[in-house]
Amino acid sequence: MNTIIENKQLSENVFQITLEAPMIAESRKPGQFILLQVHEDGERIPLTIADVDIKAGTITLIVQVAGKTTHLLSQLKSGESIFYVVGPLGNPTHIDYFGRVICIGGGIGTAPLYPIAKALKEKGNYLITILGARTKNLFILEDKMKAVSDEFIICTDDGSYGQKGLVTQPLKELCEKTPKPDLVVAIGPAIMMKFCAETTRPFHIKTLVSLNTIMVDGTGMCGGCRVSVGGKAQFVCVDGPEFDGHLVDFQNMMQRLSAYKKQEELKYHECKLKNIR
Amino acid sequence: MTHLSFEQFKSKAKELLEKFTGKPLSTKDKISIPMQEMPTQEPLERIKNMSEVALGYSPEQAKLEALRCLECKNLPCIKGCPVQINIPGFIKAIADGDNKLAIDIIKRNSLLPAVCGRVCPQETQCQELCTIGKSLKDVNQAVSIGRLERFVADWERDNHLMKAPEVKPETHKKVAVIGSGPAGITVAADVRREGHSVTIFEAFHKPGGVLIYGIPEFRLPKKIVEIEIETLKKMGVEIKTNFVIGRTKTLPELLEKDKFDAIFIGTGAGLPKFLEIEGENAIGVFSANEYLTRSNLMRAYDREHADTPIVRSHKVAVLGGGNVAMDAARTALRLGAQEVHLIYRRTEVEMPARVEEVAHAKEEGVQFHFLENAKRIISDDYGCVKAIECLKYQLGEPDSSGRRRPIAIKGSEFLFEVDTVIVAVGNESNPLIKQTTPDLKTNEWGNIIADANGKTSMDRVFAGGDIVIGAATVILAMGQGRIAAKSINELLSSK
């Protein structure tokens, strides 16, 4: 169970892990995620599903190393297995024909974005993709995203690839043009999603964001993942993970993400010191 | 009150036993036997560990306590038991020194005596109706039925006499049980006994539901739950963990694709309520579910080994007055909080927590604040809790629950500095199955509607426990499981 088929390093800190999870592969829909625990004393962390292969019974995860758990994941070799994987969790994305859709992926946010973009394209939407990262070698799934896009824009903070600047620049230009986009889907770091939502707000263009918060059970039981949406507490695991970006209190969400920062850093540090794997 | 050790209680009981054995006891004699206190770990010692607080009776204490039972002809205690255990029968067996008979009598009606003996609210059930308690005008002086139940259950386990119930020949009929808490465990055992194949689906990686993630080790050792689960496995019950019905598979899929002949839903009340006050999403505000799950299921209290983090608190406010609030408050002490304040908007009399839990919490140093409630939570520049603003309350007329309604006193606001707030004001029903099973009827609170036999609006689908009755107790969930299992067995035998 949960055996690693392949673990491929995509960039310095990003790994693409394909593992056996036939039931999740079969029932998962775009927008959903999984929770996993690497070993018996490990913690439960949510990760988005980048792709599945129903025939092979596998799911593909994209993992950015940020702490002990993701570090341990990055060290796994094919043939080794994970303590458990549970899912798919969260509500699937509402896939429909909207017309002109802009999909924005920031960093590894492209991983959850890809299945959504693909499904939107299959529904006949005109798809404009904007991918952004700090620098050139941090892009993932670029070819796959390109293949499903009608227009494709790349941005880097340092100008090493594509346009120099943030994803919000081309987004703003697209909002100003006619025909206006009918829907924007932005997935990436919280700060990026926040500014994408701010960019589209004056144009009244519906902007979906997918939130990745701290979770324990992922089934509604703990409430640790709650965010304020339109002034009401919503649970990312059972009410989300997608929400109307114009209603999300990103400031509070970003603060909540850092709740265990000190303890996490300590564990990661310990783990690196002891060279645990 | 001076703290007596297990041995001290034991030798005192031994002395008294000599006085009372070997002669027929009159009612007056029986009433004169002092109620046997539960030996516990010393309060200031136990808050430094997670081990069980109550140590259990010695055989001497158990026998002496059993001698207090009057064996009333009208059996009042049984009327107070949700699963109608033959209480005077098992107590007489203990008094006669036949512990084996005692546990056998209990097991005719209850599957989990080691659990129920520990967590049942006996003072509002069997013990409330006990004649001894009534004649002494104090329910806490009633025969300690729960402690005796625990005693024989532990005696059976410690002597390795536990046996898996017999299973009838295979019927080749399949039953799915969703959730492995008290209701699910009961249904699984009762249905499996009739020879039907049973698969339990559990969302977490460890089965046991609230007995594992919710109730702390110091009140219910996990080992006890694990042994009960092992018994189910020995009976041939299959347990699929990390399997979320409503997500990994839907309920209609279990019926149509996987061809289950019947389904029992016992998913519990798994959606924490919040107070919906300003600042409740600040860092440092937790639902009791989250706080307890991190500590119990994920073992975050073992900071050295477990990767799951849990907040390091100095001053904690727990909001609520139920057993979960007590569990959270006492866990916070054990995790190293210097001060734990429990804030409840009514008075101690209305508090739904068990008297014993409240007493334990007080002994351990939890500070109780009655007739107060949080109005808003104030955080610092980093979004971390720094204080709560509270209001003072007074009691008005009784409300629909029969308890006097708390009324906020205008202008009574005051600030209370804390760094952690744990909200323990109850649970609502979990939406996962409802969302993905359109044919399943639920009420306005999202509870699944089931009739007196546990039948839901869907053919071959039954439900029980907190998902039906709202947040309640282990024994009520077990009682409902019993009834639903009976309905399932009847349905399958007629097919």
Interface residues (C-beta under 8 A of the other chain):
Chain A: M23 I24 S27 Q32 Q37 D41 G42 E43 R44 K68 T69 F83 Y84 V85 V86 G87 P88 L89 V216 D217 T219 G220 M221 C222 G223 G224 R226 V227 S228 A233 F235 V238 D249 Q251 N252 Q255 R256 S258 A259 Y260 Q263 E264 K267
Chain B: A203 F204 H205 Y213 T241 N242 F243 V244 R247 T248 K249 G270 L271 P272 F274 E276 E280 N281 A282 I283 G284 F286 S287 N289 E290 T293 R294 M298 R299 H305 A306 D307 T308 P309 V311 R312 Y382 G383 N430 P431 L432 Q435
